[in-house]
Amino acid sequence: MEWKTIYRHLKEAGYEVYSLGQHKGDCTSPYLVLRNNGAGLDHSVSVQEYEILLYYPVNRYSEFEGYIDGVRTCMNSLYPHVTLVDDQQPHYPDDDVKAYMTSLIYQVQKVSNVNRF
């Protein structure tokens, strides 16, 4: 599964999704940033990691948990192809965009064309 497939999946589920550096201005409504965290290679298995950065308006913190749960549920429909490997990180205020932020980290494993006969 590729970055663009996950991106489309989240978009089709109704989430506002951006790639790195694409969102501009303050957070006035919840949004996601999908980031490719790189890949590792274990013999002939490639392990690709994707991180979803979740942003939520700073004046609506009480709703943030529900939003996180919704994203988790949406992504769970891609299981077992996409696996949650690091659940939500500590929440912190991002003053640059006036939002609370956390992230979810997922992995995709696939057979690699490298290190094979």
ZADO-1210 file (C-alpha; in nm, 4 decimals, padded with zeros to 6 digits):
<atoms>
<atom x="00.0000" y="00.0000" z="00.0000" code="MET" pos="1"/>
<atom x="00.1343" y="00.3413" z="-00.0944" code="GLU" pos="2"/>
<atom x="00.1134" y="00.6895" z="00.0551" code="TRP" pos="3"/>
<atom x="-00.1384" y="00.8017" z="-00.2088" code="LYS" pos="4"/>
<atom x="-00.3710" y="00.5098" z="-00.1265" code="THR" pos="5"/>
<atom x="-00.3790" y="00.6033" z="00.2421" code="ILE" pos="6"/>
<atom x="-00.4233" y="00.9707" z="00.1477" code="TYR" pos="7"/>
<atom x="-00.7219" y="00.8895" z="-00.0753" code="ARG" pos="8"/>
<atom x="-00.8715" y="00.6596" z="00.1886" code="HIS" pos="9"/>
<atom x="-00.8685" y="00.9376" z="00.4493" code="LEU" pos="10"/>
<atom x="-01.0016" y="01.1955" z="00.1981" code="LYS" pos="11"/>
<atom x="-01.2862" y="00.9667" z="00.0922" code="GLU" pos="12"/>
<atom x="-01.3767" y="00.9191" z="00.4594" code="ALA" pos="13"/>
<atom x="-01.4291" y="01.2960" z="00.4825" code="GLY" pos="14"/>
<atom x="-01.1057" y="01.4041" z="00.6496" code="TYR" pos="15"/>
<atom x="-00.9207" y="01.7189" z="00.5503" code="GLU" pos="16"/>
<atom x="-00.5786" y="01.5752" z="00.4558" code="VAL" pos="17"/>
<atom x="-00.2580" y="01.7482" z="00.3517" code="TYR" pos="18"/>
<atom x="00.0937" y="01.6473" z="00.2577" code="SER" pos="19"/>
<atom x="00.3894" y="01.8014" z="00.4422" code="LEU" pos="20"/>
<atom x="00.4088" y="02.1792" z="00.4048" code="GLY" pos="21"/>
<atom x="00.0787" y="02.2050" z="00.2187" code="GLN" pos="22"/>
<atom x="-00.1451" y="02.3499" z="00.4955" code="HIS" pos="23"/>
<atom x="-00.1144" y="02.7250" z="00.5466" code="LYS" pos="24"/>
<atom x="-00.2429" y="02.9455" z="00.8270" code="GLY" pos="25"/>
<atom x="-00.4103" y="02.8780" z="01.1591" code="ASP" pos="26"/>
<atom x="-00.6044" y="02.5640" z="01.2399" code="CYS" pos="27"/>
<atom x="-00.9701" y="02.6690" z="01.2206" code="THR" pos="28"/>
<atom x="-01.0972" y="02.3150" z="01.1583" code="SER" pos="29"/>
<atom x="-00.9427" y="01.9727" z="01.2264" code="PRO" pos="30"/>
<atom x="-00.6984" y="01.8404" z="00.9692" code="TYR" pos="31"/>
<atom x="-00.4442" y="01.5656" z="00.9084" code="LEU" pos="32"/>
<atom x="-00.0959" y="01.5704" z="00.7611" code="VAL" pos="33"/>
<atom x="00.0199" y="01.2399" z="00.6129" code="LEU" pos="34"/>
<atom x="00.3957" y="01.1949" z="00.6293" code="ARG" pos="35"/>
<atom x="00.6166" y="00.9253" z="00.4799" code="ASN" pos="36"/>
<atom x="00.8633" y="00.8343" z="00.7569" code="ASN" pos="37"/>
<atom x="01.0833" y="00.6207" z="00.5330" code="GLY" pos="38"/>
<atom x="01.1335" y="00.2479" z="00.5026" code="ALA" pos="39"/>
<atom x="01.3494" y="-00.0265" z="00.6415" code="GLY" pos="40"/>
<atom x="01.4537" y="-00.3534" z="00.4866" code="LEU" pos="41"/>
<atom x="01.4597" y="-00.6835" z="00.6747" code="ASP" pos="42"/>
<atom x="01.6048" y="-00.9389" z="00.4320" code="HIS" pos="43"/>
<atom x="01.3441" y="-00.9378" z="00.1538" code="SER" pos="44"/>
<atom x="01.0650" y="-00.7609" z="00.3446" code="VAL" pos="45"/>
<atom x="01.0278" y="-00.3848" z="00.3112" code="SER" pos="46"/>
<atom x="00.8712" y="-00.2082" z="00.6095" code="VAL" pos="47"/>
<atom x="00.7331" y="00.1334" z="00.5123" code="GLN" pos="48"/>
<atom x="00.6292" y="00.3723" z="00.7895" code="GLU" pos="49"/>
<atom x="00.3651" y="00.6451" z="00.7624" code="TYR" pos="50"/>
<atom x="00.2817" y="00.8992" z="01.0304" code="GLU" pos="51"/>
<atom x="-00.0504" y="01.0783" z="01.0533" code="ILE" pos="52"/>
<atom x="-00.0180" y="01.4141" z="01.2267" code="LEU" pos="53"/>
<atom x="-00.3525" y="01.5192" z="01.3745" code="LEU" pos="54"/>
<atom x="-00.4253" y="01.8892" z="01.4311" code="TYR" pos="55"/>
<atom x="-00.7253" y="02.0194" z="01.6237" code="TYR" pos="56"/>
<atom x="-00.8266" y="02.3819" z="01.6977" code="PRO" pos="57"/>
<atom x="-00.6818" y="02.4983" z="02.0272" code="VAL" pos="58"/>
<atom x="-01.0201" y="02.6205" z="02.1590" code="ASN" pos="59"/>
<atom x="-01.1860" y="02.2768" z="02.1109" code="ARG" pos="60"/>
<atom x="-00.9552" y="02.0430" z="02.3039" code="TYR" pos="61"/>
<atom x="-01.2458" y="01.8576" z="02.4688" code="SER" pos="62"/>
<atom x="-01.3385" y="01.7159" z="02.1243" code="GLU" pos="63"/>
<atom x="-00.9867" y="01.6041" z="02.0304" code="PHE" pos="64"/>
<atom x="-01.0097" y="01.2485" z="02.1703" code="GLU" pos="65"/>
<atom x="-01.3194" y="01.1743" z="01.9633" code="GLY" pos="66"/>
<atom x="-01.1444" y="01.2967" z="01.6495" code="TYR" pos="67"/>
<atom x="-00.8429" y="01.0755" z="01.7208" code="ILE" pos="68"/>
<atom x="-01.0697" y="00.7736" z="01.7743" code="ASP" pos="69"/>
<atom x="-01.2435" y="00.8453" z="01.4442" code="GLY" pos="70"/>
<atom x="-00.9142" y="00.8525" z="01.2533" code="VAL" pos="71"/>
<atom x="-00.8037" y="00.5299" z="01.4236" code="ARG" pos="72"/>
<atom x="-01.1315" y="00.3606" z="01.3290" code="THR" pos="73"/>
<atom x="-01.1044" y="00.4828" z="00.9697" code="CYS" pos="74"/>
<atom x="-00.7484" y="00.3514" z="00.9385" code="MET" pos="75"/>
<atom x="-00.8429" y="00.0202" z="01.0992" code="ASN" pos="76"/>
<atom x="-01.0455" y="-00.0641" z="00.7881" code="SER" pos="77"/>
<atom x="-00.7099" y="-00.0930" z="00.6049" code="LEU" pos="78"/>
<atom x="-00.5888" y="-00.3618" z="00.8483" code="TYR" pos="79"/>
<atom x="-00.4050" y="-00.6024" z="00.7994" code="PRO" pos="80"/>
<atom x="-00.2363" y="-00.4174" z="00.5099" code="HIS" pos="81"/>
<atom x="-00.1715" y="-00.1136" z="00.7305" code="VAL" pos="82"/>
<atom x="-00.0894" y="-00.1723" z="01.0978" code="THR" pos="83"/>
<atom x="-00.0902" y="00.0775" z="01.3852" code="LEU" pos="84"/>
<atom x="00.2520" y="00.0410" z="01.5503" code="VAL" pos="85"/>
<atom x="00.2717" y="00.3497" z="01.7718" code="ASP" pos="86"/>
<atom x="-00.0532" y="00.4789" z="01.9166" code="ASP" pos="87"/>
<atom x="-00.1221" y="00.8436" z="01.9880" code="GLN" pos="88"/>
<atom x="00.1731" y="01.0447" z="02.1076" code="GLN" pos="89"/>
<atom x="00.1476" y="01.3049" z="02.3849" code="PRO" pos="90"/>
<atom x="-00.0764" y="01.5970" z="02.2914" code="HIS" pos="91"/>
<atom x="00.0914" y="01.9328" z="02.2736" code="TYR" pos="92"/>
<atom x="-00.0109" y="02.2812" z="02.1647" code="PRO" pos="93"/>
<atom x="00.1407" y="02.3940" z="01.8354" code="ASP" pos="94"/>
<atom x="00.1447" y="02.7717" z="01.8692" code="ASP" pos="95"/>
<atom x="00.2456" y="02.8208" z="01.5046" code="ASP" pos="96"/>
<atom x="-00.0967" y="02.7043" z="01.3835" code="VAL" pos="97"/>
<atom x="-00.3008" y="02.7524" z="01.7046" code="LYS" pos="98"/>
<atom x="-00.3813" y="02.3819" z="01.7375" code="ALA" pos="99"/>
<atom x="-00.3301" y="02.0784" z="01.9537" code="TYR" pos="100"/>
<atom x="-00.1293" y="01.8095" z="01.7821" code="MET" pos="101"/>
<atom x="-00.0620" y="01.4389" z="01.8202" code="THR" pos="102"/>
<atom x="00.0314" y="01.1602" z="01.5811" code="SER" pos="103"/>
<atom x="-00.0376" y="00.7973" z="01.4943" code="LEU" pos="104"/>
<atom x="00.2294" y="00.5809" z="01.3317" code="ILE" pos="105"/>
<atom x="00.1461" y="00.3005" z="01.0895" code="TYR" pos="106"/>
<atom x="00.3515" y="00.0412" z="00.9034" code="GLN" pos="107"/>
<atom x="00.3038" y="-00.1346" z="00.5727" code="VAL" pos="108"/>
<atom x="00.4997" y="-00.4529" z="00.5060" code="GLN" pos="109"/>
<atom x="00.5552" y="-00.5910" z="00.1601" code="LYS" pos="110"/>
<atom x="00.7910" y="-00.8238" z="-00.0194" code="VAL" pos="111"/>
<atom x="01.0791" y="-00.6249" z="-00.1619" code="SER" pos="112"/>
<atom x="01.2488" y="-00.6672" z="-00.4972" code="ASN" pos="113"/>
<atom x="01.5800" y="-00.6076" z="-00.3178" code="VAL" pos="114"/>
<atom x="01.7878" y="-00.8923" z="-00.1679" code="ASN" pos="115"/>
<atom x="01.6093" y="-01.1564" z="-00.3726" code="ARG" pos="116"/>
<atom x="01.7265" y="-01.4108" z="-00.6251" code="PHE" pos="117"/>
</atoms>
